[in-house]
Amino acid sequence: MTTRLSLFDSPMFLGFDHFEETFNRLRKNSAEGYPPYNIEQTHENGLRITLAVAGFTMGDLDVEIEHNQLTIRGKHKDDSERLYIHRGIATRQFQRSFVIADGIEVLGASIDNGLLHIDMERVEPESNARRIEIKSKDSNKMKAIGVDSVNKKEPEA
């Protein structure tokens, strides 16, 4: 039996297993170096990821987001008609992933001069606070037998 200790094993972090999975994905992706990329802040709430994808066309690239993970894939189609004497421009397939925080919306992607730009914006989340009604076990039993202790009406005269 193997026991693995983690920060998220604490009872204070119930239901945070997805964070541990996210950290594992980040650790795995940090070892990748191709293609190189930049992340910049374009305005107060705007972000842009730029990847160097020289030699790739729009048809060679795929950008998708699923479960807060932005994934960019590139797969170059083989051009068997060309005979290279030297091939120094990398055209190998790649997959680069970024974990996107809640509240970040991907606006779109564009390609310009061999650079793939993915624009994002931080949106203000709506408040989802709500009041939880507190019930006692005694009031539930009383309601079950037909006695309503809260809305008890006095007989009319």
N, C-alpha and C positions, 0 to 999 in steps of 0.2 A: 504494500500500500504506500503510495506517494502522497505526501501532504505538501501543498504549495502555499506559502504565506504571501499575503498581499495586503496592501493598505485597505482594500475594499472588503476584506474579511471581517472587519469590525462591525458590530451590530449597529453602530451609528450610521452606517452607509447602506441601509436596506434598499434594494432596488437599483443600485448604481453599477450593476455588472457591465452595462454597456460602456461605461467609462473605461473600465479595465480593457475591454475589447478594443476600444479606440486607441488607448495607449499602446497596445500590442501592435495594431496596424501602423501607428506612427513610427514605432521603433523599427519595424520591418521596412517601411518605405524610406527611412532616413539614410539607409545604406545605398540607395540608388543615386546615380549621378547624371543620368541621361534621360531626357534632355535637360540642359540647364534652364533655370527659371528665375524670375524676379517676382516679388510681391511688393506692390506699392500702394500707398494711400493716395487716391485721386482727389478727394475732397473730404469734408468732415465725416460723412457716412459712407464714402465710396472706397472700394478696394479693387485692385486689378492684379490678376496673375498673368504674367507674360512668359511663354515658353519659346525657346529657340527651336524652330522646326524647319530649318532650311531643307529644301528638297521635297517637302511634303506638300501635297495639294489639299484642298478642302475635302476632297473625296477620300483621301488617305487618313483623315483624322476623325475621331469620334469623341464627343464630349457628353457626359451624362452625369446626373446627380441622383443618388439613391441613398436613403437613410443617412443624410448629412455627410455623405462622402462624394466628393467631386472626383470623377475619374476621367482622365484624358488618355486615349489610346491612339497610337499611330502605327499603321501597317502600310509599308510601301509596296506597291505592286511591282513585280519583277518586269524589267524591260529587257527581254531576251534579244532584242534587235541591236542593242548597244554593245560594243566591245570596248571595255575600259582598259587602258594601259596602266593607269594608276587611279585608284578609287579612295580618296581621302575624306569625302563628305559622308558622314555617317547617315545611313538610311535604314538602320536596323529597326525592327519594331520595338515599341516601348509601351509602357503603361505607367502613368504617374498619377498618384492619388493624393488628395488633400481632404482633411476632415474639416467640414464647414460647421461653424457654431450655429446654434439655434438663433434665429433672428437675422441671419444673413441670407439674402435672396440673390440668386444668380440671374443677372439681367440679360446676358447674351455673350456670344463669342464672335470674334472677327479675326481674320488673318491679313497681315500687312507686312510686306518685305521680309518674309520668312519668319515672322513672329506671330504666334497665336496669342491673342488677348482675350481674357475672360473677365468680364466686368461684373462686379457684385456690389450690393448695397446693404447696409445694416438698416433694418426697419424696426421701428419702435413696437415692441410687442404689446398687444392688448392685455389689460389686466384680467385675469381669470380668477380673482378672489371671490369666494362665496362663503356664506355662513352655513355651518353644519348644525342641524338641529340636534339637541341633546335629549335623549329619551331615557326614562328609567325603566327598569324591568317591571316594577310594580304597576306603572301606568299601562304598559302593554298587556299585562294580565287582566287588569280591570277592563280595558277595552275589549279584550277577547270574550269576557263574560257579559258584555253589554252595558257596563257602567262607564260613563265618560266623566272623569273627575275634573276636567278642564272646562268643559262647556255645559256644566250642570245648570239647567234652567229651573227657576222657581215656578211653582204652579200659579197660573193666572187666577185672579179672584173674580 
